[in-house]
C-alpha cells in the first residue's frame, strides 16, 4: 500500500532517509515536512527520525537542538505573549494598578457626590444638629 504523495514531499523524504547527505540538510528537510499537512505515516516516520537525532548523545548539540525544535514546532501550539503595560499591573499583588487619570476621575466623582449631599442638607428646612460630642 503506497501513499500518493506530491513529488516535492517525495523529494524531501528521500533527503531525510539518505545518510550520504549532511545531517543539517536532513534535519532541514524533516523540519519542512513537519510544517505541512502530510499523511500521518510520513509525520510519524519524520518525528521518529528527528527524535532519534535529538536524543542521541553522539549527535552534535546544534543538530540535537534543531531536531528537537522541529518536533516541538509541530507538537506544541505557538505561545502567544500578552503585553502587559507596567503602569497598569502590580506584580506583587497581582492586581491592576489605578492610573493617575482614574484617581482624578474618582476624586472628581466623590467631590461631586459630596457637593450634592451638602446642597441637599443646605436646602433642607429641618435643622440639622451637630453630632454629639463623645467626650461629654
ZAKE-246300 format. One line per field, with one value per residue: residue number from 1; x, y, z of N, C-alpha, C, O in turn. Coordinates in steps of 0.02 Angstrom, whole numbers, padded with zeros to 5 digits, always signed. Atoms other than C-alpha are relative to their C-alpha. Layout:
// ZAKE-246300
k	NUM ... .
n_c1	X ... .
n_c2	Y ... .
n_c3	Z ... .
ca_c1	X ... .
ca_c2	Y ... .
ca_c3	Z ... .
c_c1	X ... .
c_c2	Y ... .
c_c3	Z ... .
o_c1	X ... .
o_c2	Y ... .
o_c3	Z ... .
This chain:
// ZAKE-246300
k	1 2 3 4 5 6 7 8 9 10 11 12 13 14 15 16 17 18 19 20 21 22 23 24 25 26 27 28 29 30 31 32 33 34 35 36 37 38 39 40 41 42 43 44 45 46 47 48 49 50 51 52 53 54 55 56 57 58 59 60 61 62 63 64 65 66 67 68 69 70 71 72 73 74 75 76 77 78 79 80 81 82 83 84 85 86 87 88 89 90 91 92 93 94 95 96 97 98 99 100 101 102 103 104 105 106 107 108 109 110 111 112 113 114 115 116 117 118 119 120 121 122 123 124 125 126 127 128 129 130 131 132 133 134 135 136 .
n_c1	+00043 -00042 +00033 -00003 -00029 -00026 -00072 -00041 -00002 -00044 -00068 -00021 -00008 -00063 -00055 -00001 -00024 -00066 -00053 -00057 +00010 -00017 +00053 +00038 +00049 +00051 +00044 +00037 +00053 +00050 +00037 +00046 +00055 +00042 +00036 +00055 +00046 -00019 +00033 -00024 -00060 -00059 -00013 -00025 -00068 -00041 -00007 -00045 -00068 -00021 -00010 -00062 -00056 +00003 -00015 -00064 -00055 -00056 +00015 -00026 +00053 +00040 +00047 +00049 +00046 +00040 +00048 +00051 +00041 +00045 +00054 +00041 +00040 +00058 +00039 +00023 +00029 -00042 +00013 +00016 -00017 +00045 -00036 +00029 -00032 -00024 +00036 +00068 -00001 -00043 -00018 -00001 +00069 +00035 +00059 -00006 -00010 +00043 -00040 +00011 +00063 +00055 +00003 +00030 +00072 +00032 +00003 +00052 +00066 +00013 +00011 +00067 +00048 -00001 +00032 +00072 +00026 +00000 +00056 +00062 +00003 +00009 +00067 +00047 +00030 -00008 -00066 -00045 -00038 -00067 -00006 -00015 -00071 -00008 -00037 +00040 .
n_c2	-00059 -00060 -00065 -00043 -00062 -00046 +00009 -00039 +00038 +00058 -00024 -00014 +00065 +00030 -00035 +00020 +00069 +00010 -00012 -00031 -00073 -00031 +00004 -00062 +00000 +00051 -00030 -00054 +00032 +00027 -00057 -00023 +00049 -00008 -00064 +00003 +00056 +00061 +00058 +00018 +00043 -00042 -00039 +00047 +00019 -00060 -00014 +00051 -00019 -00061 +00017 +00039 -00048 -00042 +00039 +00035 -00035 -00009 -00056 -00064 -00039 -00040 +00046 +00021 -00056 -00011 +00055 -00007 -00059 +00018 +00040 -00044 -00044 +00038 +00027 -00048 -00060 -00059 -00038 -00069 -00044 -00056 -00059 -00030 -00065 -00002 -00048 +00024 +00064 +00004 +00071 +00024 +00018 +00033 -00040 -00056 -00063 -00056 -00052 -00067 -00024 +00032 -00031 -00067 +00009 +00024 -00058 -00046 +00032 -00005 -00070 -00016 +00035 -00036 -00065 +00012 +00014 -00063 -00041 +00029 -00018 -00073 -00018 +00031 -00048 +00024 -00016 +00056 -00005 +00029 +00062 -00009 +00006 +00062 -00013 -00022 .
n_c3	+00000 +00006 -00008 +00059 -00026 +00050 +00013 -00048 -00062 +00013 +00002 -00069 -00034 +00023 -00033 -00071 -00009 +00031 -00049 +00034 +00000 -00065 -00050 -00004 +00055 -00016 -00052 +00034 +00040 -00047 -00028 +00053 +00002 -00060 +00002 +00048 -00011 +00037 -00031 -00067 +00000 +00015 -00061 -00050 +00018 -00005 -00072 -00027 +00020 -00037 -00070 -00005 +00003 -00059 -00060 +00007 -00032 +00047 +00046 -00023 -00034 +00046 +00033 -00050 -00012 +00061 +00007 -00052 +00017 +00055 -00028 -00042 +00043 +00024 -00055 -00050 +00028 -00008 -00061 +00014 -00055 -00011 -00023 -00059 -00012 -00069 -00041 -00011 -00034 -00059 -00004 -00069 -00021 +00055 +00013 +00045 -00035 +00019 +00032 -00026 +00029 -00036 -00067 +00007 +00016 -00061 -00045 +00024 -00012 -00072 -00016 +00024 -00043 -00064 +00011 +00007 -00067 -00037 +00025 -00027 -00071 -00005 +00022 -00046 -00046 -00068 -00027 -00006 -00063 +00006 -00036 -00071 -00017 -00037 -00061 -00056 .
ca_c1	+00000 +00089 +00047 +00005 +00122 +00167 +00341 +00405 +00359 +00443 +00599 +00604 +00579 +00724 +00836 +00786 +00825 +00987 +01131 +01253 +01180 +01239 +01141 +01095 +01010 +00920 +00854 +00804 +00707 +00623 +00577 +00499 +00397 +00335 +00274 +00150 -00004 +00066 -00007 +00012 +00136 +00254 +00235 +00266 +00423 +00489 +00457 +00546 +00699 +00704 +00684 +00825 +00939 +00881 +00905 +01069 +01216 +01333 +01243 +01316 +01221 +01168 +01089 +01005 +00931 +00874 +00790 +00703 +00645 +00570 +00470 +00411 +00354 +00238 +00182 +00162 +00044 +00128 +00140 +00055 +00130 +00018 +00085 +00054 +00088 +00196 +00095 -00065 -00009 +00060 +00158 +00169 -00018 -00064 -00187 -00215 -00148 -00252 -00187 -00173 -00318 -00428 -00381 -00426 -00591 -00632 -00589 -00700 -00843 -00827 -00817 -00974 -01063 -01011 -01064 -01233 -01258 -01209 -01336 -01471 -01429 -01422 -01590 -01672 -01794 -01764 -01624 -01475 -01400 -01214 -01160 -01149 -00977 -00918 -00809 -00953 .
ca_c2	+00000 +00156 +00334 +00450 +00593 +00750 +00748 +00884 +00778 +00626 +00729 +00787 +00609 +00550 +00684 +00634 +00449 +00473 +00451 +00516 +00692 +00809 +00796 +00980 +00959 +00802 +00894 +01042 +00926 +00840 +01008 +01061 +00900 +00933 +01107 +01049 +00937 +00769 +00596 +00529 +00390 +00523 +00629 +00478 +00425 +00603 +00630 +00466 +00520 +00692 +00619 +00494 +00639 +00745 +00605 +00538 +00581 +00564 +00700 +00873 +00994 +01102 +00952 +00896 +01068 +01088 +00917 +00944 +01117 +01044 +00917 +01049 +01164 +01027 +00961 +01116 +01260 +01426 +01526 +01695 +01829 +01958 +02132 +02198 +02382 +02405 +02555 +02452 +02299 +02272 +02108 +02099 +02099 +02030 +02172 +02307 +02475 +02630 +02760 +02944 +02984 +02857 +02930 +03105 +03046 +02954 +03109 +03219 +03095 +03093 +03282 +03299 +03171 +03262 +03431 +03358 +03291 +03461 +03550 +03429 +03464 +03654 +03655 +03554 +03652 +03543 +03599 +03486 +03452 +03426 +03255 +03235 +03259 +03091 +03171 +03236 .
ca_c3	+00000 -00062 -00022 -00165 -00119 -00216 -00295 -00176 -00025 -00102 -00133 +00049 +00112 +00002 +00079 +00256 +00229 +00132 +00255 +00124 +00139 +00277 +00438 +00439 +00269 +00326 +00480 +00371 +00254 +00402 +00478 +00312 +00307 +00484 +00437 +00306 +00309 +00255 +00288 +00465 +00420 +00349 +00506 +00618 +00524 +00516 +00702 +00740 +00640 +00724 +00898 +00866 +00818 +00965 +01093 +01026 +01138 +00988 +00887 +00895 +01008 +00861 +00773 +00933 +00962 +00781 +00781 +00948 +00892 +00733 +00834 +00958 +00818 +00758 +00927 +01033 +00997 +00974 +01134 +01121 +01228 +01305 +01325 +01499 +01523 +01678 +01736 +01734 +01833 +02006 +02005 +02195 +02221 +02051 +02035 +01910 +01967 +01965 +01844 +01886 +01767 +01856 +02026 +01967 +01893 +02055 +02157 +02049 +02062 +02252 +02259 +02153 +02262 +02422 +02350 +02301 +02478 +02551 +02439 +02496 +02678 +02648 +02559 +02696 +02805 +02956 +03071 +03070 +03239 +03250 +03308 +03496 +03569 +03633 +03765 +03867 .
c_c1	+00045 -00042 +00008 +00023 +00023 +00076 +00044 +00006 +00045 +00073 +00026 +00011 +00066 +00060 +00005 +00030 +00069 +00056 +00062 -00005 +00016 -00059 -00041 -00052 -00056 -00049 -00043 -00058 -00055 -00042 -00051 -00059 -00048 -00043 -00062 -00045 +00018 -00035 +00033 +00060 +00064 +00018 +00032 +00073 +00048 +00013 +00049 +00072 +00025 +00013 +00063 +00060 +00002 +00023 +00067 +00057 +00060 -00013 +00029 -00057 -00043 -00050 -00055 -00052 -00045 -00054 -00055 -00046 -00050 -00059 -00047 -00043 -00064 -00047 -00031 -00033 +00044 -00023 -00013 +00016 -00050 +00041 -00038 +00038 +00021 -00040 -00071 -00002 +00049 +00018 +00001 -00069 -00037 -00063 +00016 +00009 -00049 +00044 -00017 -00066 -00060 -00007 -00033 -00074 -00038 -00007 -00053 -00069 -00018 -00015 -00070 -00053 -00006 -00035 -00076 -00032 -00003 -00057 -00066 -00009 -00015 -00071 -00054 -00026 +00007 +00069 +00042 +00041 +00069 +00004 +00020 +00074 +00008 +00037 -00044 -00042 .
c_c2	+00062 +00063 +00040 +00069 +00045 -00009 +00039 -00037 -00060 +00021 +00014 -00065 -00032 +00034 -00023 -00070 -00014 +00017 +00030 +00076 +00026 +00002 +00064 +00005 -00051 +00028 +00055 -00029 -00028 +00056 +00026 -00047 +00010 +00063 -00002 -00060 -00059 -00058 -00020 -00047 +00040 +00040 -00045 -00018 +00059 +00017 -00050 +00016 +00060 -00016 -00043 +00046 +00040 -00036 -00035 +00039 +00010 +00055 +00064 +00039 +00041 -00043 -00022 +00054 +00010 -00054 +00006 +00059 -00016 -00041 +00044 +00047 -00035 -00019 +00052 +00060 +00060 +00041 +00073 +00042 +00057 +00058 +00029 +00065 +00004 +00048 -00024 -00065 +00002 -00073 -00027 -00022 -00037 +00038 +00056 +00063 +00052 +00054 +00068 +00028 -00030 +00028 +00069 -00005 -00022 +00057 +00049 -00028 +00006 +00071 +00021 -00032 +00036 +00067 -00008 -00013 +00064 +00046 -00026 +00020 +00075 +00019 -00029 +00052 -00022 +00019 -00063 +00009 -00030 -00064 +00013 -00012 -00061 +00011 +00019 -00053 .
c_c3	+00000 +00008 -00064 +00024 -00057 -00009 +00050 +00067 -00008 +00000 +00071 +00039 -00021 +00031 +00073 +00008 -00029 +00049 -00031 -00002 +00070 +00047 +00004 -00055 +00012 +00052 -00031 -00041 +00045 +00030 -00051 -00006 +00058 -00002 -00046 +00015 -00046 +00035 +00066 +00000 -00014 +00062 +00053 -00014 +00007 +00073 +00032 -00017 +00041 +00073 +00011 -00001 +00065 +00063 -00003 +00033 -00047 -00051 +00029 +00032 -00049 -00038 +00048 +00011 -00061 -00007 +00053 -00015 -00055 +00026 +00042 -00042 -00024 +00058 +00047 -00035 +00013 +00060 -00020 +00061 +00005 +00027 +00060 +00013 +00073 +00044 +00017 +00041 +00058 +00011 +00071 +00023 -00054 -00020 -00049 +00041 -00025 -00030 +00030 -00027 +00036 +00070 -00002 -00013 +00061 +00050 -00020 +00012 +00074 +00020 -00022 +00044 +00068 -00006 -00008 +00068 +00042 -00023 +00026 +00073 +00007 -00021 +00045 +00048 +00072 +00026 +00009 +00062 -00011 +00040 +00072 +00012 +00045 +00066 +00059 +00030 .
o_c1	+00077 -00102 +00062 -00018 +00043 +00109 +00097 +00059 +00083 +00116 +00083 +00058 +00101 +00111 +00061 +00068 +00097 +00067 +00108 +00044 +00006 -00116 -00101 -00106 -00113 -00109 -00102 -00113 -00114 -00103 -00107 -00116 -00109 -00091 -00101 -00024 +00002 -00057 +00093 +00105 +00117 +00077 +00080 +00115 +00104 +00069 +00090 +00116 +00081 +00061 +00097 +00108 +00056 +00053 +00089 +00069 +00104 +00034 +00034 -00115 -00104 -00106 -00113 -00112 -00106 -00111 -00114 -00106 -00107 -00116 -00108 -00100 -00116 -00108 -00086 -00009 +00080 -00082 +00029 -00010 -00072 +00080 -00097 +00099 -00020 -00047 -00105 -00056 +00105 -00024 -00008 -00076 -00090 -00109 +00074 -00027 -00075 +00094 -00067 -00103 -00110 -00062 -00074 -00114 -00094 -00058 -00089 -00115 -00075 -00058 -00106 -00105 -00061 -00075 -00114 -00086 -00050 -00087 -00111 -00064 -00055 -00098 -00113 +00012 -00002 +00118 +00016 +00075 +00076 -00034 +00057 +00105 -00026 +00034 -00023 -00079 .
o_c2	+00077 +00064 +00041 +00110 +00021 -00031 +00014 -00036 -00076 -00015 -00002 -00070 -00060 +00001 -00035 -00081 -00067 +00076 +00050 +00110 -00009 +00013 +00062 +00033 -00038 +00019 +00062 -00002 -00022 +00049 +00044 -00025 +00004 +00069 +00045 -00108 -00059 -00051 -00009 -00038 +00024 +00047 -00024 -00017 +00052 +00034 -00031 +00012 +00059 +00010 -00036 +00036 +00050 -00006 -00066 +00097 +00051 +00077 +00072 +00030 +00047 -00021 -00026 +00040 +00019 -00039 -00002 +00055 +00007 -00031 +00039 +00060 -00004 -00017 +00041 +00083 +00062 +00053 +00104 +00029 +00084 +00051 +00044 +00064 -00008 +00035 +00007 -00092 +00025 -00112 -00087 -00073 -00065 +00010 +00077 +00074 +00047 +00074 +00075 +00060 +00004 +00036 +00085 +00031 +00001 +00065 +00075 +00009 +00022 +00084 +00054 -00001 +00046 +00086 +00033 +00013 +00075 +00080 +00014 +00037 +00094 +00068 -00014 +00095 +00018 +00014 -00115 +00060 -00081 -00072 +00060 -00057 -00066 -00031 +00012 -00041 .
o_c3	+00050 -00006 -00094 +00045 -00110 +00038 +00068 +00098 +00037 +00026 +00087 +00077 +00020 +00043 +00097 +00056 -00018 +00063 +00006 -00018 +00120 +00027 +00013 -00045 -00005 +00046 -00015 -00041 +00030 +00038 -00032 -00012 +00050 +00035 -00046 +00047 -00105 +00092 +00075 +00041 +00013 +00079 +00086 +00032 +00030 +00092 +00073 +00026 +00067 +00102 +00062 +00036 +00093 +00107 +00046 +00015 -00033 -00085 +00090 +00013 -00039 -00050 +00029 +00015 -00053 -00026 +00037 -00004 -00052 +00004 +00038 -00023 -00030 +00051 +00073 -00087 +00064 +00070 -00053 +00116 -00046 +00074 +00055 +00022 +00117 +00104 +00057 +00050 +00051 +00033 +00081 +00056 -00041 -00050 -00056 +00089 -00081 +00000 +00065 +00011 +00048 +00095 +00041 +00017 +00073 +00083 +00023 +00032 +00091 +00062 +00015 +00059 +00094 +00037 +00018 +00082 +00080 +00019 +00043 +00095 +00049 +00006 +00037 +00071 +00118 -00012 +00029 +00070 -00044 +00088 +00087 -00017 +00097 +00110 +00116 +00077 .
